[in-house]
Structures are given as structure tokens and as C-alpha cells.
Amino acid sequence: MEISCRPSRRLLLLLSMMALSACTVDLEEDFLFWVPKDVDFVETEEAGTGLFMGRALLEPMERDLTARGYWTTKVEFRLRPEDFIPVEISRDTVPYDGGELAVLRVDRQESDPEAPVFLHCAGIGQSLYNNGVQHALKLLPYGDVIQFDMPGHGISTGKATIDDLDEAVTQMAAYAVEEAEGRPLIFYGHSLGGYICAGMAARAARADGLVIEASGKDAESVANAWVPRMMRPLFRIRTPDAVDPYNIPQLLENFDRPILTIGGEEDVIVPARLVRDMADALGHQGHDVVYAEMTGRDHSTIAFADAYRPTVTAYFNRLGMPQP
């Protein structure tokens, strides 16, 4: 028996018409670009001792970080004892119209009073529980770190909606300025967090620097990058109007501090070319922006690249920050 896989004339005509007309897929306004991750945990801490991220939510907490078998999102990058820094940890909440944001402040025990405070914004589906350790450790050598769960994520209340997010951005920006207490304040966003931290830096009464890691210039460019190359002539994804304000060049139109952008060479979630395009757009607006690409690293492992620390150190030097 012979089976022919040749398409019929009718199918060829249909495909030709689709190619000529292009199919636009409109995402509904309630489509969530930030997918909440439910976390069930038992708090074993005594009141006031503070909690750390990751599996420490399930463990008694001493006041320094030791090797407890914490893992990052990539198994091959296991954290070593020397990766941990003694810290003081405190929990807080930030109220907003939709509920309360869960916040962790991680202060180094031997912190330089001139060192910066980082407000870190995590990516899609991430929370203090599943990625907090990794994101804190990349910044603790330079200063103290504030992290939070976005609305509808982790242990923050509220909904993962545009309205709740927009209000949370405003409240967290004000909270970060107050908590920095005059120290340099740097906003650092990863992936989806790049848009969030860009919005915070634009709204904050003070921002001394901004790092955007693995983010495109807008949601639509990222969504369309996920369409297989051979299908791109046929399909275009159009994002809801509600996310239009989260366009990084537009958000930062009046931002006047140096910006560092970082992409991962092997990133398939937000390809490096999209990060580079975003940096180019910022440069065309007249911003002082640097783009760096981490060789051999994907979306989750940028901070493990050999070039990562020299790159961020050079950036903080430009900002006049004390170095570790």
C-alpha cells in the first residue's frame, strides 16, 4: 500500500491564503503573563527570627547561610559553602489595594553603610520560595537585597492581574526608597521582572541604577519570538492593550541613570537578540546603556557565567559604588 503525503490543491490554496493574509492571534485581557505558583509550606520559625528563601521556608533558620543543599533552577549549578554570606533576615509586608505583598529583606552582617540596596524583581512563575536564593546570592557580594512575591505569587495575596500588578509596582517603588534610607538604590529585574523593575525605577522618587536581565522591550516581541520560525509568516500574536504601558523604552523615556542590560547566548525563552534590540532602542533614545551577552548561558543561568561578575562589577564601578 502506498501512502502519499503530498498536500491537496485545496490545502495548498488554504496555506497560501493564510500566508498572504497572516493570522493574528489576540490574547485575552485575562491571559496571565505572570503565572502564579502556589506554594504550601509550614512555617517552623519562632516569631521574629526571620525567614530566608528556598527550602529555608521549611527549616529552622540560623542567622547565617550555610551549605544546606540548596539548589538553583539548574541541577548542575549546586551552591557551595563559600557561596553563602552571613546575613540578617527580616520579613515584612507591603499593603496595596489588592492585598499584601510578601517581602524579604536580606542584609549582610558586615554590610558597608555606603553599599547599595537592591530591589530585585523576579520572573514569570518565580517566587521567594523557588528562586529567591539564586537571585539573592548574585547580589549579596555588592550590597543588601530586598525581594518580594508579586501579586498572586508565592505568599503574596491578591491576583496576578494587570491592575493588581500596577498598584504593586507603585507601592514597592515607594517602599524601596524608604528602606534604602539614603543609600544607593538599584533596581534589578530578571525576565518579567525587567518590566516590573523598569516601571519601579521610572516611578520611584529616587533610583541610582537599573539592571535588566533577560527581558525584551515589550511583551508582544517576546510572545512572537515563541512562535516557531517556519510559522512566523502565518501567525502573529497580539497582546492585550492593558500590557502596553509595560514597554521598557517607553517606561524609561525620562530615566537619566546608566542602564545595564544582560542577555544569555542560549536563552530560548527571551532570546538574546530581543535583549539586544531593547538595549538598542534605549540607546536610540539617548540613554547611557550597556548590553552584555553571557556566552553559553540560558535564561536561568546568566549569573553563573564567567563574565557575569566582571560585567556587573564594571557597571557598579561606573555608578561609583564600593566594591567587595
Residue frames as qw, qx, qy, qz and C-alpha x, y, z in Angstrom:
[[0.000, 0.890, 0.456, 0.000, 0.00, 0.00, 0.00],
 [0.433, 0.225, 0.009, 0.873, 1.37, 3.40, -0.94],
 [0.182, -0.830, -0.435, 0.299, 0.57, 6.43, 1.16],
 [0.394, 0.542, 0.136, 0.730, 1.00, 9.82, -0.45],
 [0.354, -0.596, -0.377, 0.615, 1.90, 12.75, 1.78],
 [0.202, 0.194, 0.295, 0.913, 1.53, 15.34, -0.95],
 [0.176, 0.407, 0.472, -0.762, -0.87, 18.09, 0.10],
 [0.371, 0.623, 0.672, 0.149, -4.05, 18.53, -1.91],
 [0.237, 0.431, 0.244, 0.836, -4.55, 21.58, -4.09],
 [0.370, -0.793, -0.339, -0.346, -7.22, 22.77, -1.69],
 [0.697, -0.606, -0.139, 0.357, -4.79, 22.60, 1.25],
 [0.548, 0.028, 0.147, 0.823, -2.08, 24.38, -0.71],
 [0.002, 0.639, 0.329, 0.695, -4.57, 27.11, -1.60],
 [0.543, -0.787, -0.283, -0.080, -5.58, 27.45, 2.06],
 [0.704, -0.409, -0.025, 0.580, -1.96, 27.69, 3.23],
 [0.388, 0.293, 0.247, 0.838, -1.21, 30.25, 0.53],
 [0.205, -0.764, -0.329, -0.516, -4.15, 32.38, 1.61],
 [0.659, -0.704, -0.191, 0.181, -3.05, 32.19, 5.25],
 [0.653, -0.144, 0.079, 0.739, 0.48, 33.21, 4.31],
 [0.199, 0.465, 0.289, 0.813, -0.79, 36.18, 2.34],
 [0.365, -0.750, -0.275, -0.478, -3.31, 37.32, 4.90],
 [0.246, 0.273, -0.687, 0.626, -1.41, 36.26, 8.05],
 [0.582, -0.563, -0.564, -0.162, -3.32, 35.07, 11.07],
 [0.006, -0.506, 0.416, -0.755, -3.35, 37.32, 14.11],
 [0.576, -0.391, -0.707, 0.121, -3.93, 35.65, 17.46],
 [0.197, -0.658, 0.139, -0.713, -5.34, 38.06, 20.02],
 [0.387, -0.096, -0.798, 0.451, -4.59, 37.16, 23.63],
 [0.369, -0.757, -0.478, -0.251, -7.45, 37.86, 26.00],
 [0.054, -0.768, 0.262, -0.581, -7.01, 40.55, 28.61],
 [0.736, -0.555, 0.279, -0.269, -7.15, 37.99, 31.41],
 [0.900, 0.249, -0.265, 0.241, -4.32, 35.98, 29.88],
 [0.554, -0.811, 0.156, 0.105, -1.65, 35.91, 32.58],
 [0.572, 0.669, -0.407, 0.244, 1.89, 36.65, 31.54],
 [0.024, -0.470, 0.738, -0.483, 2.92, 36.06, 35.13],
 [0.744, -0.205, -0.578, -0.266, 1.75, 32.61, 36.11],
 [0.455, -0.633, 0.425, -0.461, 1.33, 32.29, 39.88],
 [0.582, 0.144, -0.793, 0.106, 2.89, 29.30, 41.58],
 [0.701, -0.601, -0.051, -0.380, 1.04, 28.05, 44.63],
 [0.385, 0.376, -0.728, 0.424, 3.37, 27.21, 47.49],
 [0.765, -0.559, -0.196, -0.252, 2.33, 25.21, 50.51],
 [0.483, 0.344, -0.606, 0.530, 4.72, 25.36, 53.43],
 [0.643, -0.664, -0.375, 0.069, 4.77, 25.00, 57.17],
 [0.118, 0.800, -0.300, 0.506, 6.42, 27.90, 58.95],
 [0.828, -0.283, -0.411, 0.255, 8.72, 26.42, 61.57],
 [0.328, 0.410, -0.275, 0.805, 10.23, 29.71, 62.70],
 [0.283, -0.593, -0.543, 0.523, 9.81, 31.38, 66.04],
 [0.154, 0.939, 0.297, 0.080, 8.35, 34.84, 65.72],
 [0.108, -0.969, 0.180, 0.133, 10.87, 37.49, 64.80],
 [0.664, -0.383, 0.507, 0.394, 13.73, 35.25, 63.75],
 [0.319, 0.654, -0.368, -0.578, 13.15, 35.89, 60.07],
 [0.865, 0.210, 0.455, 0.018, 12.94, 33.54, 57.15],
 [0.090, -0.487, 0.586, 0.641, 15.17, 33.04, 54.16],
 [0.668, 0.384, -0.238, -0.591, 14.21, 31.91, 50.69],
 [0.514, 0.294, -0.790, -0.161, 14.10, 28.49, 49.13],
 [0.683, -0.233, -0.692, -0.006, 13.98, 25.46, 51.37],
 [0.179, 0.075, -0.559, 0.806, 14.69, 27.62, 54.41],
 [0.518, -0.255, -0.084, -0.812, 10.95, 28.28, 54.42],
 [0.874, -0.204, -0.372, -0.239, 10.64, 24.69, 55.62],
 [0.741, 0.007, -0.480, 0.470, 13.59, 24.69, 58.02],
 [0.458, -0.816, -0.154, 0.318, 14.60, 26.35, 61.28],
 [0.494, 0.762, -0.031, 0.417, 16.79, 29.33, 60.41],
 [0.602, -0.464, -0.103, 0.642, 20.06, 30.36, 61.97],
 [0.120, 0.934, 0.071, -0.330, 21.32, 33.82, 61.21],
 [0.000, 0.625, -0.599, -0.501, 23.90, 32.84, 58.68],
 [0.854, 0.379, -0.118, -0.337, 23.70, 30.85, 55.49],
 [0.383, -0.450, 0.796, 0.131, 25.50, 27.55, 55.46],
 [0.334, 0.209, -0.775, -0.494, 25.57, 24.81, 52.86],
 [0.567, 0.061, 0.637, -0.519, 22.23, 23.06, 53.27],
 [0.370, 0.177, 0.859, 0.306, 21.99, 21.53, 49.84],
 [0.371, 0.691, 0.201, -0.586, 20.21, 24.46, 48.28],
 [0.524, 0.187, 0.653, 0.514, 19.77, 24.00, 44.57],
 [0.179, 0.391, -0.159, -0.889, 19.27, 26.51, 41.82],
 [0.755, 0.407, 0.123, -0.499, 16.93, 26.02, 38.90],
 [0.716, 0.505, -0.477, -0.075, 19.74, 24.08, 37.18],
 [0.926, -0.377, 0.010, 0.033, 20.98, 20.96, 38.93],
 [0.806, 0.261, -0.129, 0.516, 24.50, 21.31, 37.55],
 [0.149, 0.598, -0.231, 0.753, 24.94, 24.60, 39.43],
 [0.665, -0.565, -0.476, 0.114, 24.87, 23.45, 43.02],
 [0.109, -0.899, 0.181, -0.383, 25.67, 26.11, 45.55],
 [0.699, 0.117, -0.533, 0.462, 28.85, 25.65, 47.60],
 [0.507, -0.643, -0.411, 0.401, 29.56, 26.67, 51.21],
 [0.370, -0.247, 0.050, 0.894, 31.66, 29.61, 50.05],
 [0.004, 0.450, 0.522, 0.725, 28.69, 30.94, 48.07],
 [0.400, -0.749, -0.521, -0.087, 26.83, 31.77, 51.27],
 [0.198, 0.432, -0.243, 0.846, 27.26, 35.04, 53.14],
 [0.212, -0.392, -0.722, 0.529, 26.25, 35.70, 56.79],
 [0.126, -0.416, -0.330, -0.838, 23.09, 37.78, 56.75],
 [0.196, 0.243, 0.632, -0.709, 20.36, 39.22, 58.92],
 [0.104, -0.277, -0.777, -0.556, 16.93, 38.39, 57.54],
 [0.230, 0.280, 0.518, -0.775, 13.62, 40.09, 58.16],
 [0.119, 0.462, 0.812, 0.338, 10.14, 39.60, 56.80],
 [0.142, 0.320, 0.186, -0.918, 7.72, 42.38, 56.01],
 [0.329, 0.566, 0.738, 0.164, 4.52, 43.03, 54.11],
 [0.016, -0.148, 0.162, 0.976, 3.63, 45.92, 51.84],
 [0.374, 0.544, 0.671, -0.337, -0.10, 46.68, 51.62],
 [0.054, 0.096, -0.476, -0.873, -1.63, 47.62, 48.28],
 [0.579, 0.048, -0.001, -0.814, -5.20, 47.86, 47.00],
 [0.766, 0.093, -0.536, -0.342, -5.33, 44.16, 46.07],
 [0.902, -0.346, -0.255, 0.044, -3.92, 42.75, 49.30],
 [0.439, -0.815, 0.360, 0.118, -0.42, 42.41, 50.79],
 [0.691, 0.578, -0.423, 0.097, 2.94, 41.75, 49.17],
 [0.878, -0.431, 0.044, 0.204, 5.28, 39.36, 50.96],
 [0.315, 0.862, -0.323, 0.229, 8.72, 40.97, 51.30],
 [0.874, -0.329, -0.065, 0.350, 12.10, 39.68, 52.48],
 [0.102, 0.938, -0.304, 0.133, 14.96, 41.97, 53.40],
 [0.940, -0.075, -0.073, 0.326, 18.38, 40.27, 53.36],
 [0.011, -0.954, 0.259, -0.150, 21.10, 42.38, 55.00],
 [0.741, 0.285, -0.481, 0.371, 24.72, 41.30, 55.18],
 [0.667, -0.657, -0.257, 0.240, 26.02, 41.10, 58.74],
 [0.508, -0.419, 0.129, 0.741, 29.15, 43.01, 57.72],
 [0.402, 0.751, 0.441, 0.282, 27.43, 45.40, 55.35],
 [0.348, 0.000, 0.036, 0.937, 29.17, 48.58, 54.24],
 [0.120, 0.670, 0.497, -0.538, 26.90, 51.52, 55.11],
 [0.182, 0.581, -0.290, -0.738, 27.78, 53.01, 51.72],
 [0.156, 0.000, 0.921, 0.357, 26.92, 49.82, 49.81],
 [0.405, -0.067, -0.361, -0.837, 23.80, 49.79, 47.64],
 [0.525, 0.160, 0.710, -0.441, 20.41, 48.32, 48.38],
 [0.135, 0.049, -0.780, -0.609, 18.99, 46.21, 45.56],
 [0.659, 0.215, 0.391, -0.606, 15.30, 45.83, 44.87],
 [0.065, -0.176, 0.901, 0.392, 15.07, 42.58, 42.90],
 [0.705, 0.262, 0.112, -0.650, 12.10, 41.74, 40.67],
 [0.442, -0.136, 0.876, 0.135, 11.80, 38.05, 39.75],
 [0.220, 0.155, -0.658, -0.703, 10.47, 36.47, 36.57],
 [0.697, -0.076, -0.304, -0.645, 7.40, 34.60, 35.41],
 [0.885, -0.198, -0.396, -0.146, 6.20, 31.92, 37.80],
 [0.525, 0.208, -0.580, 0.587, 9.05, 32.62, 40.21],
 [0.539, -0.779, -0.175, -0.267, 8.69, 33.23, 43.91],
 [0.226, -0.762, 0.533, -0.289, 10.79, 33.74, 47.01],
 [0.853, -0.237, 0.442, -0.145, 10.49, 30.02, 47.61],
 [0.915, 0.239, 0.289, 0.150, 11.68, 28.60, 44.31],
 [0.649, 0.555, 0.016, 0.521, 14.22, 31.17, 43.07],
 [0.265, -0.958, 0.009, -0.113, 14.95, 33.53, 45.94],
 [0.738, -0.503, 0.270, 0.360, 18.28, 32.01, 46.96],
 [0.682, 0.272, 0.361, 0.575, 19.71, 32.17, 43.45],
 [0.197, 0.823, 0.212, 0.490, 18.73, 35.80, 42.92],
 [0.455, -0.889, 0.052, -0.006, 19.88, 36.95, 46.35],
 [0.790, -0.361, 0.260, 0.422, 23.31, 35.34, 46.11],
 [0.601, 0.463, 0.258, 0.599, 24.19, 37.07, 42.85],
 [0.028, 0.837, 0.081, 0.541, 23.73, 40.47, 44.52],
 [0.681, -0.720, -0.109, 0.072, 24.80, 39.97, 48.15],
 [0.731, -0.063, 0.000, 0.680, 28.53, 40.41, 47.38],
 [0.241, 0.422, 0.159, 0.859, 27.69, 44.00, 46.43],
 [0.247, -0.272, 0.202, -0.908, 25.02, 45.07, 48.90],
 [0.317, 0.154, 0.797, -0.491, 21.79, 44.20, 50.65],
 [0.158, -0.118, -0.775, -0.600, 18.77, 42.78, 48.86],
 [0.495, 0.205, 0.451, -0.714, 15.02, 43.31, 49.02],
 [0.137, -0.042, -0.871, -0.470, 12.86, 40.71, 47.29],
 [0.502, 0.147, 0.402, -0.752, 9.11, 40.25, 47.07],
 [0.295, 0.278, 0.897, 0.178, 6.44, 37.96, 45.69],
 [0.174, -0.068, -0.347, -0.919, 4.30, 39.58, 43.02],
 [0.617, 0.025, 0.279, -0.735, 0.50, 39.64, 43.43],
 [0.918, 0.160, -0.035, -0.361, -0.88, 36.13, 43.23],
 [0.675, 0.420, -0.576, 0.190, 2.58, 34.58, 43.55],
 [0.393, 0.184, -0.715, 0.549, 4.12, 32.67, 46.41],
 [0.286, -0.492, -0.712, 0.412, 2.78, 34.02, 49.69],
 [0.086, 0.098, -0.008, -0.991, 1.65, 37.44, 48.44],
 [0.333, 0.526, 0.730, -0.284, -2.10, 37.92, 48.37],
 [0.317, 0.621, -0.119, -0.707, -4.12, 39.46, 45.58],
 [0.830, 0.418, 0.367, -0.042, -4.47, 38.38, 41.96],
 [0.486, -0.216, 0.503, 0.681, -2.00, 38.02, 39.10],
 [0.370, 0.785, 0.480, 0.127, -3.71, 40.72, 37.07],
 [0.404, 0.494, 0.073, 0.766, -2.58, 43.92, 35.37],
 [0.292, -0.811, -0.106, -0.495, -4.48, 46.11, 37.84],
 [0.784, -0.613, -0.005, 0.096, -3.01, 44.46, 40.94],
 [0.781, 0.055, 0.064, 0.618, 0.46, 44.47, 39.40],
 [0.239, 0.671, 0.097, 0.695, 0.27, 48.15, 38.53],
 [0.471, -0.817, 0.000, -0.333, -0.67, 49.11, 42.06],
 [0.886, -0.377, 0.033, 0.268, 2.01, 46.81, 43.49],
 [0.643, 0.374, 0.029, 0.668, 4.68, 48.47, 41.34],
 [0.055, -0.788, 0.006, -0.614, 3.81, 51.88, 42.77],
 [0.690, -0.695, 0.058, -0.196, 3.81, 50.70, 46.38],
 [0.912, -0.165, 0.049, 0.373, 7.02, 48.65, 46.12],
 [0.487, 0.562, -0.021, 0.668, 8.88, 51.55, 44.48],
 [0.271, -0.797, 0.108, -0.528, 7.98, 53.82, 47.40],
 [0.874, -0.483, 0.061, -0.010, 8.85, 51.08, 49.91],
 [0.850, 0.156, -0.028, 0.502, 12.30, 50.53, 48.35],
 [0.222, 0.694, -0.107, 0.677, 13.17, 54.24, 48.52],
 [0.539, -0.728, 0.129, -0.403, 12.18, 54.37, 52.19],
 [0.948, -0.293, 0.062, 0.111, 14.07, 51.17, 53.08],
 [0.721, 0.426, -0.113, 0.534, 17.26, 52.31, 51.32],
 [0.471, -0.818, -0.160, 0.287, 17.50, 55.18, 53.84],
 [0.038, 0.937, -0.248, -0.242, 19.69, 57.33, 51.62],
 [0.528, -0.331, 0.695, 0.359, 21.97, 54.52, 50.45],
 [0.246, 0.312, -0.610, -0.686, 22.33, 53.95, 46.70],
 [0.679, 0.225, 0.574, -0.398, 19.25, 52.15, 45.37],
 [0.148, 0.321, -0.751, -0.558, 19.50, 49.88, 42.34],
 [0.804, 0.200, 0.270, -0.490, 16.55, 48.16, 40.70],
 [0.017, -0.365, 0.887, 0.283, 17.40, 44.76, 39.22],
 [0.777, 0.209, 0.241, -0.543, 14.86, 42.85, 37.13],
 [0.212, -0.204, 0.914, 0.280, 15.05, 39.35, 35.66],
 [0.066, 0.309, 0.883, 0.346, 12.81, 38.35, 32.72],
 [0.172, -0.761, -0.548, -0.301, 9.27, 39.54, 33.51],
 [0.487, -0.706, -0.245, 0.452, 10.86, 41.33, 36.44],
 [0.409, 0.015, 0.236, 0.881, 12.71, 43.52, 33.94],
 [0.100, -0.583, -0.452, -0.667, 9.43, 45.22, 33.06],
 [0.526, -0.739, -0.419, 0.030, 8.42, 45.42, 36.70],
 [0.577, -0.484, -0.076, 0.653, 11.69, 46.93, 37.89],
 [0.267, 0.239, 0.318, 0.878, 11.81, 49.32, 34.93],
 [0.263, -0.716, -0.454, -0.461, 8.36, 50.53, 35.97],
 [0.606, -0.692, -0.279, 0.278, 9.52, 50.91, 39.56],
 [0.537, -0.177, 0.081, 0.821, 12.68, 52.78, 38.58],
 [0.093, 0.447, 0.389, 0.800, 10.60, 55.14, 36.46],
 [0.412, -0.735, -0.389, -0.372, 8.11, 55.82, 39.28],
 [0.682, -0.438, -0.359, 0.463, 10.47, 55.85, 42.25],
 [0.118, -0.990, -0.015, 0.070, 11.36, 59.16, 43.84],
 [0.084, -0.790, 0.591, 0.140, 14.99, 58.02, 43.54],
 [0.974, 0.114, 0.174, 0.086, 16.80, 55.36, 41.53],
 [0.228, -0.792, 0.465, 0.324, 20.56, 55.23, 41.22],
 [0.040, 0.372, -0.839, -0.395, 20.82, 52.41, 38.72],
 [0.831, 0.205, 0.200, -0.477, 18.89, 49.79, 36.76],
 [0.090, -0.318, 0.905, 0.269, 19.88, 46.30, 35.59],
 [0.801, 0.250, 0.076, -0.539, 17.61, 44.44, 33.17],
 [0.202, -0.339, 0.909, 0.132, 18.40, 40.75, 32.73],
 [0.110, 0.148, 0.954, 0.236, 16.82, 38.52, 30.06],
 [0.301, 0.648, 0.516, -0.473, 13.95, 40.86, 29.09],
 [0.360, 0.419, 0.528, 0.645, 12.70, 42.06, 25.70],
 [0.022, 0.111, -0.032, 0.993, 11.47, 45.57, 25.07],
 [0.577, -0.059, 0.118, -0.806, 7.79, 44.57, 25.32],
 [0.641, -0.015, 0.714, -0.279, 5.54, 41.56, 25.86],
 [0.777, 0.540, 0.100, -0.306, 4.49, 41.31, 22.21],
 [0.404, 0.692, -0.593, -0.072, 8.03, 40.93, 20.89],
 [0.235, -0.348, 0.880, -0.221, 8.69, 38.15, 23.41],
 [0.717, 0.215, 0.539, -0.386, 5.40, 36.37, 22.70],
 [0.729, 0.628, -0.110, -0.249, 6.05, 36.38, 18.95],
 [0.132, 0.634, -0.762, 0.002, 9.57, 35.03, 19.48],
 [0.509, -0.133, 0.809, -0.261, 7.92, 31.87, 20.84],
 [0.803, 0.471, 0.131, -0.341, 6.19, 31.20, 17.50],
 [0.769, -0.090, 0.495, 0.395, 8.27, 28.64, 15.55],
 [0.119, -0.471, 0.375, 0.789, 10.29, 30.32, 12.82],
 [0.081, 0.129, 0.820, 0.553, 8.53, 28.49, 9.98],
 [0.041, -0.670, -0.741, 0.003, 5.14, 29.62, 11.31],
 [0.182, -0.503, -0.187, 0.824, 6.01, 33.31, 11.73],
 [0.067, -0.001, -0.465, -0.883, 4.78, 34.26, 8.23],
 [0.334, -0.403, -0.768, -0.369, 1.41, 32.72, 9.16],
 [0.500, -0.691, -0.517, 0.075, 0.85, 33.81, 12.74],
 [0.171, 0.447, -0.281, 0.832, 1.25, 36.96, 14.76],
 [0.422, -0.532, -0.672, 0.294, 0.42, 37.22, 18.45],
 [0.027, -0.608, -0.030, -0.793, -1.12, 40.44, 19.61],
 [0.323, -0.196, -0.719, 0.583, -1.01, 41.15, 23.33],
 [0.134, -0.803, -0.579, 0.033, -3.80, 42.92, 25.26],
 [0.148, 0.789, 0.020, 0.596, -3.83, 46.70, 25.30],
 [0.617, -0.779, -0.038, -0.102, -3.59, 46.53, 29.09],
 [0.819, -0.329, 0.126, 0.453, 0.09, 45.49, 28.93],
 [0.513, 0.726, 0.100, 0.447, 1.08, 48.27, 26.52],
 [0.211, -0.940, 0.189, -0.190, 2.39, 50.52, 29.33],
 [0.736, -0.499, 0.422, 0.178, 4.96, 47.83, 30.19],
 [0.738, 0.602, 0.006, 0.305, 7.15, 48.76, 27.24],
 [0.697, -0.429, -0.095, 0.566, 10.66, 49.24, 28.61],
 [0.372, 0.201, 0.165, 0.891, 11.83, 52.08, 26.30],
 [0.221, -0.686, -0.337, -0.606, 8.56, 53.93, 26.95],
 [0.667, -0.667, -0.313, 0.115, 8.77, 53.38, 30.70],
 [0.660, -0.408, 0.009, 0.631, 12.32, 54.70, 30.81],
 [0.396, 0.757, 0.253, 0.454, 11.85, 57.67, 28.49],
 [0.097, -0.905, 0.125, -0.395, 12.77, 60.12, 31.26],
 [0.863, -0.460, 0.035, 0.206, 15.14, 57.86, 33.22],
 [0.281, 0.910, -0.276, 0.133, 18.55, 59.52, 33.48],
 [0.535, -0.616, 0.578, 0.009, 20.83, 56.92, 35.08],
 [0.230, 0.433, -0.821, -0.293, 23.13, 54.36, 33.38],
 [0.889, 0.020, 0.179, -0.420, 21.41, 51.08, 32.49],
 [0.092, -0.386, 0.903, 0.166, 22.95, 47.63, 32.22],
 [0.862, 0.176, 0.001, -0.475, 21.19, 45.02, 30.06],
 [0.222, -0.409, 0.884, 0.053, 22.23, 41.35, 30.07],
 [0.846, 0.214, -0.162, -0.460, 21.23, 38.50, 27.75],
 [0.668, -0.295, 0.682, 0.038, 22.00, 34.79, 27.68],
 [0.154, 0.417, -0.697, -0.562, 23.50, 33.44, 24.46],
 [0.174, -0.073, -0.960, -0.209, 21.50, 30.20, 24.69],
 [0.302, 0.267, 0.551, -0.730, 18.30, 31.71, 26.08],
 [0.032, -0.253, -0.810, -0.528, 15.28, 30.32, 24.21],
 [0.084, -0.688, -0.668, 0.272, 12.68, 31.98, 26.45],
 [0.127, 0.960, 0.038, -0.249, 13.84, 35.54, 25.80],
 [0.827, 0.300, 0.107, 0.462, 16.42, 35.19, 23.01],
 [0.490, -0.422, -0.003, 0.763, 19.49, 37.39, 23.38],
 [0.225, 0.309, 0.429, 0.819, 18.57, 39.27, 20.19],
 [0.242, -0.787, -0.483, -0.299, 15.47, 40.64, 21.96],
 [0.537, -0.701, -0.151, 0.445, 17.54, 41.92, 24.87],
 [0.453, -0.114, 0.294, 0.834, 19.96, 43.48, 22.37],
 [0.052, 0.574, 0.525, 0.626, 17.05, 45.08, 20.48],
 [0.385, -0.843, -0.375, 0.029, 15.75, 46.54, 23.73],
 [0.544, -0.524, 0.048, 0.654, 19.20, 47.96, 24.55],
 [0.336, 0.189, 0.435, 0.814, 19.46, 49.42, 21.04],
 [0.117, -0.757, -0.507, -0.395, 16.05, 51.09, 21.46],
 [0.482, -0.799, -0.200, 0.297, 17.18, 52.60, 24.75],
 [0.532, -0.252, 0.236, 0.773, 20.39, 53.80, 23.13],
 [0.197, 0.456, 0.505, 0.706, 18.47, 55.46, 20.32],
 [0.282, -0.862, -0.395, -0.144, 16.51, 57.35, 22.98],
 [0.149, 0.788, -0.302, 0.515, 19.78, 58.78, 24.25],
 [0.787, -0.595, 0.099, -0.127, 20.18, 56.57, 27.32],
 [0.046, 0.653, -0.748, 0.110, 23.55, 55.57, 28.71],
 [0.929, -0.070, 0.205, -0.301, 23.06, 51.83, 28.19],
 [0.018, 0.514, -0.848, -0.132, 25.42, 48.85, 28.01],
 [0.933, 0.065, -0.078, -0.346, 24.50, 45.44, 26.58],
 [0.110, -0.511, 0.851, -0.038, 26.39, 42.32, 27.69],
 [0.879, 0.084, -0.282, -0.374, 25.80, 38.76, 26.48],
 [0.540, -0.494, 0.663, -0.156, 26.71, 35.79, 28.65],
 [0.473, 0.396, -0.724, -0.308, 28.27, 33.08, 26.48],
 [0.396, 0.034, -0.917, 0.026, 26.89, 29.57, 26.89],
 [0.091, 0.167, 0.713, -0.675, 24.17, 30.60, 29.35],
 [0.125, -0.491, -0.748, -0.429, 20.41, 30.25, 29.10],
 [0.289, -0.702, -0.238, -0.606, 17.51, 32.07, 30.71],
 [0.735, -0.652, -0.142, -0.118, 18.12, 30.72, 34.22],
 [0.855, -0.269, -0.006, 0.444, 21.91, 30.58, 34.40],
 [0.346, 0.842, -0.030, 0.412, 23.10, 34.04, 33.35],
 [0.355, -0.862, 0.285, -0.222, 24.53, 34.80, 36.80],
 [0.869, -0.309, 0.349, 0.163, 26.70, 31.65, 36.61],
 [0.715, 0.639, -0.012, 0.283, 28.64, 32.84, 33.54],
 [0.698, -0.171, -0.097, 0.688, 32.33, 33.59, 33.99],
 [0.235, 0.342, 0.152, 0.897, 31.76, 37.07, 32.56],
 [0.315, -0.764, -0.513, -0.235, 28.83, 37.90, 34.82],
 [0.533, -0.706, -0.230, 0.406, 30.69, 39.23, 37.85],
 [0.416, -0.151, 0.196, 0.875, 33.21, 41.33, 35.87],
 [0.030, 0.508, 0.530, 0.678, 30.27, 42.76, 33.92],
 [0.377, -0.817, -0.409, -0.153, 28.21, 43.84, 36.92],
 [0.599, -0.512, -0.104, 0.607, 31.34, 44.98, 38.81],
 [0.333, 0.116, 0.295, 0.888, 32.27, 47.28, 35.92],
 [0.160, -0.666, -0.490, -0.539, 28.73, 48.68, 35.91],
 [0.529, -0.774, -0.322, 0.133, 28.70, 49.34, 39.65],
 [0.556, -0.242, 0.048, 0.794, 32.14, 50.99, 39.31],
 [0.141, 0.403, 0.378, 0.821, 30.60, 53.40, 36.81],
 [0.383, -0.758, -0.409, -0.334, 27.92, 54.21, 39.37],
 [0.046, 0.633, -0.454, 0.625, 30.63, 54.92, 41.98],
 [0.846, -0.445, -0.077, -0.284, 29.58, 52.05, 44.24],
 [0.313, -0.625, 0.708, -0.104, 32.01, 50.46, 46.74],
 [0.750, 0.272, -0.556, -0.234, 33.22, 47.08, 45.53],
 [0.900, -0.417, 0.086, -0.097, 33.56, 43.81, 47.50]]
